[in-house]
Amino acid sequence: MTATNQPLGGGHHYTDEEMHNEDVAHEHGDVNPRTVIVYGIAMLVVIAFSAALMYGLFVAFEKQAEGRDPEVSPHTVTNVTPRGPGLLTNEPKNLQQFNQEQQGKLGAYGWVNQSQGVAQVPIDLAKKLVVQHGLPVRAGAPDDKTLGTHAPAFGESSGGRGIAVPKVPATAAPTSSPQSPPEVKK
């Protein structure tokens, strides 16, 4: 071995002989190429045999499935589109068309129910009308706007049970005279 070239600015100050460790060694022979080639060929043979076996199984299963299929009637009609709603073939176009229809409804005048006098106005005008006139209030609703959602319920329930409607306003004090306890007969 030759001494290592010292790079500019120094490097290690040991010689190659001092750096050699006799207890550490490496293989002096190369890999046997014949063994690698034989192993590769054996792998290709196993893969080809497995693929041929799988192909044979698929062919056998197809023949079994064809043998179990029922006989098709010669009177059957083919290429008939079934009735009913069809599948969407262009969903983005359908969504765009739907959005255009909805935008058209939001910006147009029309009748919702002409017999009852319910009309449709453009959304911008509807917003202005709500700001000018306010929202409708239920008859008998409390006048105190601070009650908010804490207002008592009047005969409505989402659980199917009726809420008893109070006959006397909740703010009125009960006017009753003290009653004597009932007499028990012996």
Buried (B, 14 or more C-beta within 10 A) or exposed (E): EEEEEEEEEEEEEEEEEEEEEEEEEEEEEEEEEEEEEEEEEEEEEEEEEEEEEEEEEEEEEEEEEEEEEEEEEEEEEEEEEEEEEEEEEEEEEEEEEEEEEEEEEEEEEEEEEEEEEEEBBBEEEEEEEEEEEEEEEEEEEBEEEEEEEEEEEEEEEEEEEEEEEEEEEEEEEEEEEEEEEEEEEE
